[in-house]
Amino acid sequence: MKIIEIRPCKRFRNHWSAVEAPGVEPSYPELEHAISYATSRFGGGFGEIHVYDDAGENVVAKIPIDGGIQYGQVPQ
């Protein structure tokens, strides 16, 4: 199962990184943009997005991606 982690960016203050693989960590100024990028990377596959807190230590949300739905639903 593919997992993409959304963590606070270490390189740019107040940005979020979508950590897909080593060296593949695009940075976004808004958390929603990072989640949108991550959901689009699944392309109809299965997986999960883990969103971490502001300190980058604890998972605050897990967003499952269903293979039948190209873009996952972000829980409210």
PQR file of N, CA, C, O and H, with PARSE charges and radii, in Angstrom:
ATOM      1  N   MET A   1       0.847  -1.178   0.000 -0.4000 1.5000
ATOM      2  CA  MET A   1       0.000   0.000   0.000 -0.0000 2.0000
ATOM      3  C   MET A   1       0.895   1.244   0.000  0.5500 1.7000
ATOM      4  O   MET A   1       1.852   1.342   0.768 -0.5500 1.4000
ATOM      5  N   LYS A   2       0.562   2.169  -0.865 -0.4000 1.5000
ATOM      6  CA  LYS A   2       1.310   3.423  -0.982 -0.0000 2.0000
ATOM      7  C   LYS A   2       0.859   4.389   0.114  0.5500 1.7000
ATOM      8  O   LYS A   2      -0.337   4.536   0.368 -0.5500 1.4000
ATOM      9  H   LYS A   2      -0.216   2.090  -1.488  0.4000 1.0000
ATOM     10  N   ILE A   3       1.818   5.039   0.755 -0.4000 1.5000
ATOM     11  CA  ILE A   3       1.523   6.038   1.788 -0.0000 2.0000
ATOM     12  C   ILE A   3       2.288   7.307   1.454  0.5500 1.7000
ATOM     13  O   ILE A   3       3.490   7.274   1.190 -0.5500 1.4000
ATOM     14  H   ILE A   3       2.790   4.919   0.548  0.4000 1.0000
ATOM     15  N   ILE A   4       1.573   8.426   1.471 -0.4000 1.5000
ATOM     16  CA  ILE A   4       2.200   9.738   1.300 -0.0000 2.0000
ATOM     17  C   ILE A   4       2.005  10.495   2.606  0.5500 1.7000
ATOM     18  O   ILE A   4       0.892  10.568   3.129 -0.5500 1.4000
ATOM     19  H   ILE A   4       0.596   8.453   1.686  0.4000 1.0000
ATOM     20  N   GLU A   5       3.087  11.058   3.131 -0.4000 1.5000
ATOM     21  CA  GLU A   5       3.034  11.797   4.383 -0.0000 2.0000
ATOM     22  C   GLU A   5       3.036  13.295   4.119  0.5500 1.7000
ATOM     23  O   GLU A   5       3.826  13.796   3.318 -0.5500 1.4000
ATOM     24  H   GLU A   5       3.990  11.000   2.706  0.4000 1.0000
ATOM     25  N   ILE A   6       2.146  14.002   4.799 -0.4000 1.5000
ATOM     26  CA  ILE A   6       2.108  15.467   4.737 -0.0000 2.0000
ATOM     27  C   ILE A   6       2.690  15.962   6.054  0.5500 1.7000
ATOM     28  O   ILE A   6       2.102  15.771   7.119 -0.5500 1.4000
ATOM     29  H   ILE A   6       1.505  13.595   5.450  0.4000 1.0000
ATOM     30  N   ARG A   7       3.859  16.604   5.966 -0.4000 1.5000
ATOM     31  CA  ARG A   7       4.579  17.068   7.159 -0.0000 2.0000
ATOM     32  C   ARG A   7       4.958  18.542   7.021  0.5500 1.7000
ATOM     33  O   ARG A   7       5.019  19.068   5.910 -0.5500 1.4000
ATOM     34  H   ARG A   7       4.337  16.760   5.102  0.4000 1.0000
ATOM     35  N   PRO A   8       5.214  19.209   8.153 -0.5600 1.5000
ATOM     36  CA  PRO A   8       5.740  20.575   8.060  0.2800 2.0000
ATOM     37  C   PRO A   8       7.077  20.544   7.323  0.5500 1.7000
ATOM     38  O   PRO A   8       7.895  19.649   7.538 -0.5500 1.4000
ATOM     39  N   CYS A   9       7.283  21.513   6.469 -0.4000 1.5000
ATOM     40  CA  CYS A   9       8.508  21.567   5.668 -0.0000 2.0000
ATOM     41  C   CYS A   9       9.670  22.064   6.529  0.5500 1.7000
ATOM     42  O   CYS A   9       9.548  23.067   7.232 -0.5500 1.4000
ATOM     43  H   CYS A   9       6.619  22.239   6.295  0.4000 1.0000
ATOM     44  N   LYS A  10      10.784  21.360   6.466 -0.4000 1.5000
ATOM     45  CA  LYS A  10      11.971  21.771   7.226 -0.0000 2.0000
ATOM     46  C   LYS A  10      12.732  22.882   6.523  0.5500 1.7000
ATOM     47  O   LYS A  10      13.442  23.659   7.161 -0.5500 1.4000
ATOM     48  H   LYS A  10      10.883  20.545   5.895  0.4000 1.0000
ATOM     49  N   ARG A  11      12.582  22.955   5.215 -0.4000 1.5000
ATOM     50  CA  ARG A  11      13.349  23.917   4.427 -0.0000 2.0000
ATOM     51  C   ARG A  11      12.692  25.300   4.357  0.5500 1.7000
ATOM     52  O   ARG A  11      13.378  26.320   4.391 -0.5500 1.4000
ATOM     53  H   ARG A  11      12.005  22.324   4.697  0.4000 1.0000
ATOM     54  N   PHE A  12      11.354  25.325   4.260 -0.4000 1.5000
ATOM     55  CA  PHE A  12      10.622  26.585   4.141 -0.0000 2.0000
ATOM     56  C   PHE A  12       9.656  26.721   5.312  0.5500 1.7000
ATOM     57  O   PHE A  12       8.825  25.844   5.546 -0.5500 1.4000
ATOM     58  H   PHE A  12      10.796  24.496   4.232  0.4000 1.0000
ATOM     59  N   ARG A  13       9.770  27.817   6.040 -0.4000 1.5000
ATOM     60  CA  ARG A  13       8.914  28.052   7.190 -0.0000 2.0000
ATOM     61  C   ARG A  13       7.466  28.243   6.752  0.5500 1.7000
ATOM     62  O   ARG A  13       7.201  28.885   5.737 -0.5500 1.4000
ATOM     63  H   ARG A  13      10.445  28.530   5.850  0.4000 1.0000
ATOM     64  N   ASN A  14       6.541  27.691   7.510 -0.4000 1.5000
ATOM     65  CA  ASN A  14       5.093  27.782   7.269 -0.0000 2.0000
ATOM     66  C   ASN A  14       4.667  27.137   5.954  0.5500 1.7000
ATOM     67  O   ASN A  14       3.677  27.559   5.357 -0.5500 1.4000
ATOM     68  H   ASN A  14       6.757  27.169   8.336  0.4000 1.0000
ATOM     69  N   HIS A  15       5.387  26.135   5.497 -0.4000 1.5000
ATOM     70  CA  HIS A  15       5.026  25.363   4.310 -0.0000 2.0000
ATOM     71  C   HIS A  15       4.837  23.902   4.716  0.5500 1.7000
ATOM     72  O   HIS A  15       5.278  23.478   5.784 -0.5500 1.4000
ATOM     73  H   HIS A  15       6.191  25.792   5.982  0.4000 1.0000
ATOM     74  N   TRP A  16       4.177  23.147   3.849 -0.4000 1.5000
ATOM     75  CA  TRP A  16       3.928  21.728   4.071 -0.0000 2.0000
ATOM     76  C   TRP A  16       4.546  20.931   2.940  0.5500 1.7000
ATOM     77  O   TRP A  16       4.465  21.328   1.777 -0.5500 1.4000
ATOM     78  H   TRP A  16       3.818  23.492   2.982  0.4000 1.0000
ATOM     79  N   SER A  17       5.169  19.798   3.277 -0.4000 1.5000
ATOM     80  CA  SER A  17       5.777  18.923   2.278 -0.0000 2.0000
ATOM     81  C   SER A  17       4.944  17.662   2.122  0.5500 1.7000
ATOM     82  O   SER A  17       4.467  17.094   3.105 -0.5500 1.4000
ATOM     83  H   SER A  17       5.235  19.476   4.221  0.4000 1.0000
ATOM     84  N   ALA A  18       4.773  17.232   0.891 -0.4000 1.5000
ATOM     85  CA  ALA A  18       4.122  15.959   0.592 -0.0000 2.0000
ATOM     86  C   ALA A  18       5.242  14.957   0.338  0.5500 1.7000
ATOM     87  O   ALA A  18       5.802  14.910  -0.758 -0.5500 1.4000
ATOM     88  H   ALA A  18       5.160  17.693   0.092  0.4000 1.0000
ATOM     89  N   VAL A  19       5.568  14.157   1.347 -0.4000 1.5000
ATOM     90  CA  VAL A  19       6.704  13.239   1.284 -0.0000 2.0000
ATOM     91  C   VAL A  19       6.236  11.930   0.651  0.5500 1.7000
ATOM     92  O   VAL A  19       5.558  11.122   1.286 -0.5500 1.4000
ATOM     93  H   VAL A  19       5.113  14.194   2.237  0.4000 1.0000
ATOM     94  N   GLU A  20       6.612  11.740  -0.610 -0.4000 1.5000
ATOM     95  CA  GLU A  20       6.202  10.554  -1.363 -0.0000 2.0000
ATOM     96  C   GLU A  20       7.303   9.503  -1.371  0.5500 1.7000
ATOM     97  O   GLU A  20       7.026   8.312  -1.223 -0.5500 1.4000
ATOM     98  H   GLU A  20       7.163  12.396  -1.126  0.4000 1.0000
ATOM     99  N   ALA A  21       8.531   9.929  -1.541 -0.4000 1.5000
ATOM    100  CA  ALA A  21       9.704   9.050  -1.565 -0.0000 2.0000
ATOM    101  C   ALA A  21      10.919   9.931  -1.282  0.5500 1.7000
ATOM    102  O   ALA A  21      10.824  11.154  -1.381 -0.5500 1.4000
ATOM    103  H   ALA A  21       8.755  10.896  -1.661  0.4000 1.0000
ATOM    104  N   PRO A  22      12.054   9.333  -0.932 -0.5600 1.5000
ATOM    105  CA  PRO A  22      13.242  10.157  -0.715  0.2800 2.0000
ATOM    106  C   PRO A  22      13.554  11.013  -1.946  0.5500 1.7000
ATOM    107  O   PRO A  22      13.691  10.492  -3.053 -0.5500 1.4000
ATOM    108  N   GLY A  23      13.662  12.306  -1.746 -0.4000 1.5000
ATOM    109  CA  GLY A  23      13.936  13.222  -2.846 -0.0000 2.0000
ATOM    110  C   GLY A  23      12.697  13.727  -3.563  0.5500 1.7000
ATOM    111  O   GLY A  23      12.794  14.626  -4.399 -0.5500 1.4000
ATOM    112  H   GLY A  23      13.551  12.729  -0.847  0.4000 1.0000
ATOM    113  N   VAL A  24      11.526  13.163  -3.251 -0.4000 1.5000
ATOM    114  CA  VAL A  24      10.268  13.612  -3.863 -0.0000 2.0000
ATOM    115  C   VAL A  24       9.430  14.221  -2.752  0.5500 1.7000
ATOM    116  O   VAL A  24       8.586  13.552  -2.154 -0.5500 1.4000
ATOM    117  H   VAL A  24      11.447  12.433  -2.572  0.4000 1.0000
ATOM    118  N   GLU A  25       9.675  15.506  -2.482 -0.4000 1.5000
ATOM    119  CA  GLU A  25       9.014  16.200  -1.383 -0.0000 2.0000
ATOM    120  C   GLU A  25       8.631  17.619  -1.788  0.5500 1.7000
ATOM    121  O   GLU A  25       9.223  18.577  -1.292 -0.5500 1.4000
ATOM    122  H   GLU A  25      10.361  16.049  -2.967  0.4000 1.0000
ATOM    123  N   PRO A  26       7.646  17.772  -2.683 -0.5600 1.5000
ATOM    124  CA  PRO A  26       7.248  19.129  -3.050  0.2800 2.0000
ATOM    125  C   PRO A  26       6.665  19.870  -1.846  0.5500 1.7000
ATOM    126  O   PRO A  26       6.032  19.272  -0.976 -0.5500 1.4000
ATOM    127  N   SER A  27       6.893  21.179  -1.816 -0.4000 1.5000
ATOM    128  CA  SER A  27       6.470  22.012  -0.701 -0.0000 2.0000
ATOM    129  C   SER A  27       5.360  22.962  -1.136  0.5500 1.7000
ATOM    130  O   SER A  27       5.381  23.494  -2.246 -0.5500 1.4000
ATOM    131  H   SER A  27       7.407  21.665  -2.523  0.4000 1.0000
ATOM    132  N   TYR A  28       4.385  23.168  -0.241 -0.4000 1.5000
ATOM    133  CA  TYR A  28       3.231  24.025  -0.538 -0.0000 2.0000
ATOM    134  C   TYR A  28       2.962  24.954   0.638  0.5500 1.7000
ATOM    135  O   TYR A  28       3.153  24.562   1.789 -0.5500 1.4000
ATOM    136  H   TYR A  28       4.368  22.736   0.661  0.4000 1.0000
ATOM    137  N   PRO A  29       2.517  26.195   0.362 -0.5600 1.5000
ATOM    138  CA  PRO A  29       2.258  27.133   1.451  0.2800 2.0000
ATOM    139  C   PRO A  29       0.995  26.802   2.246  0.5500 1.7000
ATOM    140  O   PRO A  29       0.855  27.244   3.387 -0.5500 1.4000
ATOM    141  N   GLU A  30       0.077  26.034   1.664 -0.4000 1.5000
ATOM    142  CA  GLU A  30      -1.176  25.683   2.340 -0.0000 2.0000
ATOM    143  C   GLU A  30      -1.275  24.169   2.497  0.5500 1.7000
ATOM    144  O   GLU A  30      -0.894  23.418   1.599 -0.5500 1.4000
ATOM    145  H   GLU A  30       0.190  25.675   0.738  0.4000 1.0000
ATOM    146  N   LEU A  31      -1.787  23.729   3.634 -0.4000 1.5000
ATOM    147  CA  LEU A  31      -1.974  22.305   3.887 -0.0000 2.0000
ATOM    148  C   LEU A  31      -2.901  21.672   2.848  0.5500 1.7000
ATOM    149  O   LEU A  31      -2.659  20.551   2.402 -0.5500 1.4000
ATOM    150  H   LEU A  31      -2.097  24.339   4.364  0.4000 1.0000
ATOM    151  N   GLU A  32      -3.956  22.386   2.464 -0.4000 1.5000
ATOM    152  CA  GLU A  32      -4.919  21.863   1.493 -0.0000 2.0000
ATOM    153  C   GLU A  32      -4.269  21.599   0.138  0.5500 1.7000
ATOM    154  O   GLU A  32      -4.643  20.652  -0.554 -0.5500 1.4000
ATOM    155  H   GLU A  32      -4.152  23.297   2.826  0.4000 1.0000
ATOM    156  N   HIS A  33      -3.304  22.425  -0.245 -0.4000 1.5000
ATOM    157  CA  HIS A  33      -2.602  22.226  -1.519 -0.0000 2.0000
ATOM    158  C   HIS A  33      -1.756  20.954  -1.474  0.5500 1.7000
ATOM    159  O   HIS A  33      -1.697  20.213  -2.455 -0.5500 1.4000
ATOM    160  H   HIS A  33      -3.000  23.195   0.317  0.4000 1.0000
ATOM    161  N   ALA A  34      -1.106  20.699  -0.345 -0.4000 1.5000
ATOM    162  CA  ALA A  34      -0.305  19.488  -0.201 -0.0000 2.0000
ATOM    163  C   ALA A  34      -1.189  18.248  -0.234  0.5500 1.7000
ATOM    164  O   ALA A  34      -0.816  17.239  -0.832 -0.5500 1.4000
ATOM    165  H   ALA A  34      -1.154  21.301   0.452  0.4000 1.0000
ATOM    166  N   ILE A  35      -2.359  18.310   0.403 -0.4000 1.5000
ATOM    167  CA  ILE A  35      -3.294  17.177   0.383 -0.0000 2.0000
ATOM    168  C   ILE A  35      -3.829  16.963  -1.023  0.5500 1.7000
ATOM    169  O   ILE A  35      -3.960  15.821  -1.463 -0.5500 1.4000
ATOM    170  H   ILE A  35      -2.662  19.130   0.890  0.4000 1.0000
ATOM    171  N   SER A  36      -4.137  18.026  -1.729 -0.4000 1.5000
ATOM    172  CA  SER A  36      -4.617  17.918  -3.110 -0.0000 2.0000
ATOM    173  C   SER A  36      -3.568  17.270  -4.004  0.5500 1.7000
ATOM    174  O   SER A  36      -3.900  16.413  -4.823 -0.5500 1.4000
ATOM    175  H   SER A  36      -4.030  18.954  -1.372  0.4000 1.0000
ATOM    176  N   TYR A  37      -2.317  17.666  -3.858 -0.4000 1.5000
ATOM    177  CA  TYR A  37      -1.237  17.059  -4.629 -0.0000 2.0000
ATOM    178  C   TYR A  37      -1.158  15.565  -4.329  0.5500 1.7000
ATOM    179  O   TYR A  37      -1.074  14.742  -5.241 -0.5500 1.4000
ATOM    180  H   TYR A  37      -2.048  18.362  -3.192  0.4000 1.0000
ATOM    181  N   ALA A  38      -1.184  15.223  -3.040 -0.4000 1.5000
ATOM    182  CA  ALA A  38      -1.054  13.825  -2.636 -0.0000 2.0000
ATOM    183  C   ALA A  38      -2.195  12.972  -3.189  0.5500 1.7000
ATOM    184  O   ALA A  38      -1.952  11.862  -3.663 -0.5500 1.4000
ATOM    185  H   ALA A  38      -1.252  15.891  -2.299  0.4000 1.0000
ATOM    186  N   THR A  39      -3.422  13.462  -3.138 -0.4000 1.5000
ATOM    187  CA  THR A  39      -4.548  12.678  -3.649 -0.0000 2.0000
ATOM    188  C   THR A  39      -4.421  12.463  -5.144  0.5500 1.7000
ATOM    189  O   THR A  39      -4.795  11.406  -5.652 -0.5500 1.4000
ATOM    190  H   THR A  39      -3.619  14.364  -2.752  0.4000 1.0000
ATOM    191  N   SER A  40      -3.903  13.444  -5.850 -0.4000 1.5000
ATOM    192  CA  SER A  40      -3.773  13.299  -7.303 -0.0000 2.0000
ATOM    193  C   SER A  40      -2.673  12.302  -7.682  0.5500 1.7000
ATOM    194  O   SER A  40      -2.697  11.767  -8.791 -0.5500 1.4000
ATOM    195  H   SER A  40      -3.600  14.303  -5.437  0.4000 1.0000
ATOM    196  N   ARG A  41      -1.719  12.041  -6.800 -0.4000 1.5000
ATOM    197  CA  ARG A  41      -0.610  11.133  -7.089 -0.0000 2.0000
ATOM    198  C   ARG A  41      -1.029   9.666  -7.090  0.5500 1.7000
ATOM    199  O   ARG A  41      -0.282   8.827  -7.594 -0.5500 1.4000
ATOM    200  H   ARG A  41      -1.699  12.476  -5.900  0.4000 1.0000
ATOM    201  N   PHE A  42      -2.181   9.334  -6.551 -0.4000 1.5000
ATOM    202  CA  PHE A  42      -2.611   7.944  -6.513 -0.0000 2.0000
ATOM    203  C   PHE A  42      -3.173   7.472  -7.845  0.5500 1.7000
ATOM    204  O   PHE A  42      -3.076   6.285  -8.155 -0.5500 1.4000
ATOM    205  H   PHE A  42      -2.788  10.015  -6.142  0.4000 1.0000
ATOM    206  N   GLY A  43      -3.757   8.359  -8.643 -0.4000 1.5000
ATOM    207  CA  GLY A  43      -4.217   8.025  -9.988 -0.0000 2.0000
ATOM    208  C   GLY A  43      -5.103   6.796 -10.064  0.5500 1.7000
ATOM    209  O   GLY A  43      -4.945   5.987 -10.978 -0.5500 1.4000
ATOM    210  H   GLY A  43      -3.836   9.324  -8.391  0.4000 1.0000
ATOM    211  N   GLY A  44      -6.024   6.633  -9.140 -0.4000 1.5000
ATOM    212  CA  GLY A  44      -6.937   5.499  -9.169 -0.0000 2.0000
ATOM    213  C   GLY A  44      -6.438   4.306  -8.384  0.5500 1.7000
ATOM    214  O   GLY A  44      -7.109   3.274  -8.343 -0.5500 1.4000
ATOM    215  H   GLY A  44      -6.153   7.290  -8.397  0.4000 1.0000
ATOM    216  N   GLY A  45      -5.267   4.420  -7.754 -0.4000 1.5000
ATOM    217  CA  GLY A  45      -4.727   3.311  -6.960 -0.0000 2.0000
ATOM    218  C   GLY A  45      -5.184   3.386  -5.511  0.5500 1.7000
ATOM    219  O   GLY A  45      -5.871   4.324  -5.106 -0.5500 1.4000
ATOM    220  H   GLY A  45      -4.722   5.258  -7.787  0.4000 1.0000
ATOM    221  N   PHE A  46      -4.790   2.385  -4.745 -0.4000 1.5000
ATOM    222  CA  PHE A  46      -5.110   2.344  -3.325 -0.0000 2.0000
ATOM    223  C   PHE A  46      -3.969   2.946  -2.522  0.5500 1.7000
ATOM    224  O   PHE A  46      -2.820   2.940  -2.963 -0.5500 1.4000
ATOM    225  H   PHE A  46      -4.231   1.624  -5.074  0.4000 1.0000
ATOM    226  N   GLY A  47      -4.287   3.462  -1.351 -0.4000 1.5000
ATOM    227  CA  GLY A  47      -3.258   3.969  -0.477 -0.0000 2.0000
ATOM    228  C   GLY A  47      -3.835   4.791   0.651  0.5500 1.7000
ATOM    229  O   GLY A  47      -5.030   4.735   0.942 -0.5500 1.4000
ATOM    230  H   GLY A  47      -5.220   3.466  -0.992  0.4000 1.0000
ATOM    231  N   GLU A  48      -2.961   5.558   1.279 -0.4000 1.5000
ATOM    232  CA  GLU A  48      -3.372   6.350   2.420 -0.0000 2.0000
ATOM    233  C   GLU A  48      -2.485   7.581   2.522  0.5500 1.7000
ATOM    234  O   GLU A  48      -1.297   7.537   2.200 -0.5500 1.4000
ATOM    235  H   GLU A  48      -1.991   5.604   1.042  0.4000 1.0000
ATOM    236  N   ILE A  49      -3.072   8.671   2.971 -0.4000 1.5000
ATOM    237  CA  ILE A  49      -2.333   9.901   3.216 -0.0000 2.0000
ATOM    238  C   ILE A  49      -2.309  10.111   4.728  0.5500 1.7000
ATOM    239  O   ILE A  49      -3.354  10.084   5.378 -0.5500 1.4000
ATOM    240  H   ILE A  49      -4.037   8.707   3.233  0.4000 1.0000
ATOM    241  N   HIS A  50      -1.123  10.319   5.284 -0.4000 1.5000
ATOM    242  CA  HIS A  50      -0.975  10.603   6.704 -0.0000 2.0000
ATOM    243  C   HIS A  50      -0.635  12.076   6.863  0.5500 1.7000
ATOM    244  O   HIS A  50       0.360  12.548   6.313 -0.5500 1.4000
ATOM    245  H   HIS A  50      -0.274  10.341   4.757  0.4000 1.0000
ATOM    246  N   VAL A  51      -1.454  12.804   7.613 -0.4000 1.5000
ATOM    247  CA  VAL A  51      -1.226  14.231   7.867 -0.0000 2.0000
ATOM    248  C   VAL A  51      -0.704  14.368   9.293  0.5500 1.7000
ATOM    249  O   VAL A  51      -1.332  13.906  10.246 -0.5500 1.4000
ATOM    250  H   VAL A  51      -2.262  12.420   8.060  0.4000 1.0000
ATOM    251  N   TYR A  52       0.458  15.010   9.422 -0.4000 1.5000
ATOM    252  CA  TYR A  52       1.096  15.179  10.721 -0.0000 2.0000
ATOM    253  C   TYR A  52       0.767  16.545  11.323  0.5500 1.7000
ATOM    254  O   TYR A  52       0.342  17.462  10.619 -0.5500 1.4000
ATOM    255  H   TYR A  52       0.968  15.385   8.648  0.4000 1.0000
ATOM    256  N   ASP A  53       0.972  16.666  12.639 -0.4000 1.5000
ATOM    257  CA  ASP A  53       0.720  17.927  13.331 -0.0000 2.0000
ATOM    258  C   ASP A  53       1.803  18.950  12.981  0.5500 1.7000
ATOM    259  O   ASP A  53       2.728  18.654  12.226 -0.5500 1.4000
ATOM    260  H   ASP A  53       1.318  15.921  13.211  0.4000 1.0000
ATOM    261  N   ASP A  54       1.677  20.148  13.535 -0.4000 1.5000
ATOM    262  CA  ASP A  54       2.611  21.243  13.236 -0.0000 2.0000
ATOM    263  C   ASP A  54       4.046  20.923  13.650  0.5500 1.7000
ATOM    264  O   ASP A  54       4.989  21.462  13.071 -0.5500 1.4000
ATOM    265  H   ASP A  54       0.925  20.389  14.149  0.4000 1.0000
ATOM    266  N   ALA A  55       4.221  20.056  14.642 -0.4000 1.5000
ATOM    267  CA  ALA A  55       5.565  19.677  15.075 -0.0000 2.0000
ATOM    268  C   ALA A  55       6.125  18.539  14.219  0.5500 1.7000
ATOM    269  O   ALA A  55       7.322  18.256  14.277 -0.5500 1.4000
ATOM    270  H   ALA A  55       3.455  19.618  15.113  0.4000 1.0000
ATOM    271  N   GLY A  56       5.276  17.888  13.429 -0.4000 1.5000
ATOM    272  CA  GLY A  56       5.714  16.791  12.577 -0.0000 2.0000
ATOM    273  C   GLY A  56       5.946  15.495  13.324  0.5500 1.7000
ATOM    274  O   GLY A  56       6.663  14.617  12.843 -0.5500 1.4000
ATOM    275  H   GLY A  56       4.304  18.117  13.382  0.4000 1.0000
ATOM    276  N   GLU A  57       5.334  15.366  14.515 -0.4000 1.5000
ATOM    277  CA  GLU A  57       5.582  14.197  15.355 -0.0000 2.0000
ATOM    278  C   GLU A  57       4.435  13.196  15.381  0.5500 1.7000
ATOM    279  O   GLU A  57       4.678  11.990  15.432 -0.5500 1.4000
ATOM    280  H   GLU A  57       4.751  16.079  14.905  0.4000 1.0000
ATOM    281  N   ASN A  58       3.207  13.660  15.347 -0.4000 1.5000
ATOM    282  CA  ASN A  58       2.043  12.789  15.499 -0.0000 2.0000
ATOM    283  C   ASN A  58       1.119  12.878  14.290  0.5500 1.7000
ATOM    284  O   ASN A  58       0.923  13.952  13.722 -0.5500 1.4000
ATOM    285  H   ASN A  58       3.009  14.639  15.306  0.4000 1.0000
ATOM    286  N   VAL A  59       0.558  11.741  13.908 -0.4000 1.5000
ATOM    287  CA  VAL A  59      -0.408  11.718  12.812 -0.0000 2.0000
ATOM    288  C   VAL A  59      -1.744  12.236  13.353  0.5500 1.7000
ATOM    289  O   VAL A  59      -2.286  11.686  14.312 -0.5500 1.4000
ATOM    290  H   VAL A  59       0.718  10.869  14.370  0.4000 1.0000
ATOM    291  N   VAL A  60      -2.268  13.291  12.737 -0.4000 1.5000
ATOM    292  CA  VAL A  60      -3.541  13.857  13.174 -0.0000 2.0000
ATOM    293  C   VAL A  60      -4.701  13.429  12.273  0.5500 1.7000
ATOM    294  O   VAL A  60      -5.863  13.544  12.664 -0.5500 1.4000
ATOM    295  H   VAL A  60      -1.829  13.738  11.958  0.4000 1.0000
ATOM    296  N   ALA A  61      -4.395  12.939  11.078 -0.4000 1.5000
ATOM    297  CA  ALA A  61      -5.443  12.469  10.173 -0.0000 2.0000
ATOM    298  C   ALA A  61      -4.878  11.425   9.227  0.5500 1.7000
ATOM    299  O   ALA A  61      -3.744  11.530   8.759 -0.5500 1.4000
ATOM    300  H   ALA A  61      -3.451  12.845  10.761  0.4000 1.0000
ATOM    301  N   LYS A  62      -5.696  10.409   8.953 -0.4000 1.5000
ATOM    302  CA  LYS A  62      -5.368   9.401   7.949 -0.0000 2.0000
ATOM    303  C   LYS A  62      -6.477   9.441   6.915  0.5500 1.7000
ATOM    304  O   LYS A  62      -7.648   9.250   7.241 -0.5500 1.4000
ATOM    305  H   LYS A  62      -6.617  10.323   9.333  0.4000 1.0000
ATOM    306  N   ILE A  63      -6.105   9.690   5.668 -0.4000 1.5000
ATOM    307  CA  ILE A  63      -7.075   9.812   4.584 -0.0000 2.0000
ATOM    308  C   ILE A  63      -6.919   8.592   3.674  0.5500 1.7000
ATOM    309  O   ILE A  63      -5.944   8.499   2.929 -0.5500 1.4000
ATOM    310  H   ILE A  63      -5.154   9.845   5.403  0.4000 1.0000
ATOM    311  N   PRO A  64      -7.869   7.658   3.729 -0.5600 1.5000
ATOM    312  CA  PRO A  64      -7.768   6.483   2.852  0.2800 2.0000
ATOM    313  C   PRO A  64      -8.124   6.859   1.411  0.5500 1.7000
ATOM    314  O   PRO A  64      -9.034   7.653   1.169 -0.5500 1.4000
ATOM    315  N   ILE A  65      -7.395   6.278   0.468 -0.4000 1.5000
ATOM    316  CA  ILE A  65      -7.665   6.503  -0.947 -0.0000 2.0000
ATOM    317  C   ILE A  65      -8.164   5.185  -1.524  0.5500 1.7000
ATOM    318  O   ILE A  65      -7.456   4.178  -1.508 -0.5500 1.4000
ATOM    319  H   ILE A  65      -6.657   5.633   0.665  0.4000 1.0000
ATOM    320  N   ASP A  66      -9.390   5.206  -2.035 -0.4000 1.5000
ATOM    321  CA  ASP A  66     -10.020   4.028  -2.623 -0.0000 2.0000
ATOM    322  C   ASP A  66      -9.636   3.949  -4.092  0.5500 1.7000
ATOM    323  O   ASP A  66      -9.679   4.957  -4.797 -0.5500 1.4000
ATOM    324  H   ASP A  66      -9.965   6.024  -2.048  0.4000 1.0000
ATOM    325  N   GLY A  67      -9.267   2.781  -4.554 -0.4000 1.5000
ATOM    326  CA  GLY A  67      -8.856   2.609  -5.941 -0.0000 2.0000
ATOM    327  C   GLY A  67      -9.933   2.954  -6.943  0.5500 1.7000
ATOM    328  O   GLY A  67      -9.623   3.262  -8.094 -0.5500 1.4000
ATOM    329  H   GLY A  67      -9.233   1.962  -3.981  0.4000 1.0000
ATOM    330  N   GLY A  68     -11.201   2.910  -6.537 -0.4000 1.5000
ATOM    331  CA  GLY A  68     -12.299   3.219  -7.446 -0.0000 2.0000
ATOM    332  C   GLY A  68     -12.542   4.707  -7.592  0.5500 1.7000
ATOM    333  O   GLY A  68     -13.216   5.140  -8.527 -0.5500 1.4000
ATOM    334  H   GLY A  68     -11.453   2.660  -5.603  0.4000 1.0000
ATOM    335  N   ILE A  69     -12.001   5.490  -6.677 -0.4000 1.5000
ATOM    336  CA  ILE A  69     -12.186   6.947  -6.697 -0.0000 2.0000
ATOM    337  C   ILE A  69     -10.824   7.564  -6.977  0.5500 1.7000
ATOM    338  O   ILE A  69      -9.881   7.355  -6.213 -0.5500 1.4000
ATOM    339  H   ILE A  69     -11.454   5.137  -5.917  0.4000 1.0000
ATOM    340  N   GLN A  70     -10.711   8.314  -8.050 -0.4000 1.5000
ATOM    341  CA  GLN A  70      -9.405   8.869  -8.400 -0.0000 2.0000
ATOM    342  C   GLN A  70      -8.912   9.852  -7.346  0.5500 1.7000
ATOM    343  O   GLN A  70      -7.727   9.860  -7.014 -0.5500 1.4000
ATOM    344  H   GLN A  70     -11.477   8.484  -8.670  0.4000 1.0000
ATOM    345  N   TYR A  71      -9.797  10.669  -6.824 -0.4000 1.5000
ATOM    346  CA  TYR A  71      -9.389  11.657  -5.845 -0.0000 2.0000
ATOM    347  C   TYR A  71     -10.091  11.356  -4.533  0.5500 1.7000
ATOM    348  O   TYR A  71     -11.317  11.250  -4.489 -0.5500 1.4000
ATOM    349  H   TYR A  71     -10.760  10.663  -7.094  0.4000 1.0000
ATOM    350  N   GLY A  72      -9.309  11.217  -3.457 -0.4000 1.5000
ATOM    351  CA  GLY A  72      -9.859  10.865  -2.152 -0.0000 2.0000
ATOM    352  C   GLY A  72     -10.685  11.982  -1.550  0.5500 1.7000
ATOM    353  O   GLY A  72     -10.620  13.129  -1.993 -0.5500 1.4000
ATOM    354  H   GLY A  72      -8.314  11.303  -3.493  0.4000 1.0000
ATOM    355  N   GLN A  73     -11.451  11.640  -0.549 -0.4000 1.5000
ATOM    356  CA  GLN A  73     -12.283  12.594   0.157 -0.0000 2.0000
ATOM    357  C   GLN A  73     -11.570  13.002   1.434  0.5500 1.7000
ATOM    358  O   GLN A  73     -11.143  12.142   2.205 -0.5500 1.4000
ATOM    359  H   GLN A  73     -11.503  10.708  -0.189  0.4000 1.0000
ATOM    360  N   VAL A  74     -11.436  14.284   1.668 -0.4000 1.5000
ATOM    361  CA  VAL A  74     -10.802  14.785   2.877 -0.0000 2.0000
ATOM    362  C   VAL A  74     -11.852  14.848   3.966  0.5500 1.7000
ATOM    363  O   VAL A  74     -12.878  15.505   3.788 -0.5500 1.4000
ATOM    364  H   VAL A  74     -11.783  14.983   1.042  0.4000 1.0000
ATOM    365  N   PRO A  75     -11.623  14.169   5.114 -0.5600 1.5000
ATOM    366  CA  PRO A  75     -12.610  14.189   6.195  0.2800 2.0000
ATOM    367  C   PRO A  75     -12.765  15.588   6.766  0.5500 1.7000
ATOM    368  O   PRO A  75     -11.796  16.341   6.855 -0.5500 1.4000
ATOM    369  N   GLN A  76     -13.967  15.929   7.146 -0.4000 1.5000
ATOM    370  CA  GLN A  76     -14.256  17.240   7.716 -0.0000 2.0000
ATOM    371  C   GLN A  76     -14.136  17.210   9.222  0.5500 1.7000
ATOM    372  O   GLN A  76     -14.345  18.231   9.878 -0.5500 1.4000
ATOM    373  H   GLN A  76     -14.755  15.318   7.074  0.4000 1.0000
TER
END
